[in-house]
Amino acid sequence: MLLATPNGGDPVAARLVSRLAEEVATMGLAALADLDLLDRPAEVVLGGGVLAARDATLLAQIEQRYAATAPRAVLRVVSAPPVLGAALLGLDRAGAEDGAEERLRAAFTASHELSPETA
């Protein structure tokens, strides 16, 4: 796996991980700049399979880039796929009964082996 390789001393893999960190941070920081949030508290949600793996080296590099430009940003990594958010939004729009969202989260978490805080 590419993310494990830089820790083994592979300089090419290390450069690729650094480039990925730069790309992720650049995209998020551009959005924060557009919203005038670089110097304000803001939650930044990082998602996708690679980031959900929570590789310490990759996340540390992303955090360093945010700290330099948007020090008040709080980074969160989500491992639940976007379909969960879409389903929750659908329940909201449909006026689902009380407890429906919690049941959906519980069912999804159980079927996808996620912890409740990441769903």
Backbone torsions as a table, in degrees:
resi	resn	phi	psi	omega
1	MET	NA	136.5	-176.1
2	LEU	-57.6	-41.1	-176.2
3	LEU	-68.3	-26.2	178.7
4	ALA	-81.5	-24.2	-174.8
5	THR	-66.3	-41.9	-179.6
6	PRO	-59.3	-32.9	179.3
7	ASN	-68.4	-18.5	177.1
8	GLY	-90.2	2.6	175.3
9	GLY	96.5	12.0	179.7
10	ASP	-80.2	111.4	-175.8
11	PRO	-66.7	-32.2	178.8
12	VAL	-67.6	-45.0	178.4
13	ALA	-63.3	-39.4	178.8
14	ALA	-61.6	-40.4	178.2
15	ARG	-66.9	-38.1	178.4
16	LEU	-64.9	-42.1	178.2
17	VAL	-65.0	-41.1	177.7
18	SER	-62.9	-40.9	178.2
19	ARG	-64.6	-41.1	177.8
20	LEU	-62.3	-44.7	178.1
21	ALA	-59.2	-42.9	179.2
22	GLU	-62.5	-44.2	-179.6
23	GLU	-64.3	-45.2	179.8
24	VAL	-62.6	-46.5	-178.8
25	ALA	-66.7	-41.7	-179.2
26	THR	-59.9	-44.4	-179.5
27	MET	-63.6	-47.1	-179.2
28	GLY	-68.0	-40.4	-179.9
29	LEU	-68.2	-32.7	176.1
30	ALA	-65.0	-40.6	177.7
31	ALA	-64.7	-43.5	177.9
32	LEU	-62.1	-39.4	178.8
33	ALA	-64.4	-44.3	179.3
34	ASP	-60.6	-32.7	-179.1
35	LEU	-92.0	4.0	-179.0
36	ASP	58.1	46.0	-177.6
37	LEU	-117.9	11.5	-177.8
38	LEU	-63.3	-30.6	-178.2
39	ASP	-112.7	20.7	179.7
40	ARG	-124.9	157.8	175.6
41	PRO	-63.7	133.2	178.9
42	ALA	-154.3	138.9	174.5
43	GLU	-89.8	132.7	178.6
44	VAL	-117.4	120.5	-178.5
45	VAL	-98.5	121.8	177.8
46	LEU	-104.0	127.1	-178.1
47	GLY	-137.8	174.7	-178.9
48	GLY	112.2	158.7	-174.5
49	GLY	-58.5	-42.3	-177.9
50	VAL	-67.9	-44.6	-179.2
51	LEU	-71.9	-32.9	178.8
52	ALA	-64.9	-19.9	177.0
53	ALA	-68.3	-16.0	176.2
54	ARG	56.3	45.0	176.6
55	ASP	-65.4	124.8	-174.7
56	ALA	-61.7	-40.0	-179.0
57	THR	-66.2	-47.8	180.0
58	LEU	-62.0	-48.7	-178.2
59	LEU	-65.1	-36.2	178.6
60	ALA	-64.1	-39.7	178.8
61	GLN	-67.8	-39.0	177.1
62	ILE	-64.4	-46.0	179.8
63	GLU	-60.1	-39.9	178.5
64	GLN	-60.9	-41.5	-179.3
65	ARG	-67.1	-40.4	177.2
66	TYR	-66.7	-41.4	-178.5
67	ALA	-60.2	-34.1	-178.5
68	ALA	-74.1	-29.5	-173.3
69	THR	-114.4	-34.1	-178.9
70	ALA	-135.2	70.9	-171.6
71	PRO	-63.4	-17.8	-179.4
72	ARG	-94.4	0.1	178.2
73	ALA	-71.0	141.1	176.8
74	VAL	-112.6	118.5	-178.4
75	LEU	-89.7	136.0	176.8
76	ARG	-128.8	137.3	176.3
77	VAL	-106.9	126.2	179.2
78	VAL	-111.1	137.1	179.4
79	SER	-110.0	-6.9	176.7
80	ALA	-73.9	137.5	179.5
81	PRO	-70.8	158.5	-177.6
82	PRO	-56.2	-25.0	-178.3
83	VAL	-61.1	-30.2	177.9
84	LEU	-65.5	-44.9	177.3
85	GLY	-61.3	-40.9	178.6
86	ALA	-63.6	-41.2	178.9
87	ALA	-65.5	-40.9	178.0
88	LEU	-64.8	-40.9	176.7
89	LEU	-62.7	-40.7	177.1
90	GLY	-60.7	-41.6	177.2
91	LEU	-62.6	-42.0	177.7
92	ASP	-59.0	-49.6	-176.3
93	ARG	-67.8	-29.3	179.8
94	ALA	-82.3	-6.0	-178.6
95	GLY	68.0	41.5	-178.0
96	ALA	-58.4	152.9	-179.0
97	GLU	-65.2	160.0	177.2
98	ASP	-55.0	136.7	177.4
99	GLY	91.7	-11.6	-177.8
100	ALA	-63.5	-42.3	-179.8
101	GLU	-63.7	-42.3	179.9
102	GLU	-64.1	-39.1	179.0
103	ARG	-66.0	-40.0	178.3
104	LEU	-63.7	-46.6	178.8
105	ARG	-59.1	-44.7	-178.7
106	ALA	-63.8	-44.0	-179.3
107	ALA	-66.5	-42.4	-179.8
108	PHE	-66.9	-44.1	-179.8
109	THR	-60.7	-44.3	-179.5
110	ALA	-64.7	-39.4	-176.2
111	SER	-79.7	-17.4	-179.3
112	HIS	-116.1	9.7	176.0
113	GLU	52.8	45.3	176.0
114	LEU	-106.2	153.7	174.2
115	SER	-80.3	149.6	-177.3
116	PRO	-56.3	-31.0	-177.4
117	GLU	-73.3	-15.8	179.1
118	THR	-97.6	-7.6	-177.9
119	ALA	-87.8	NA	NA
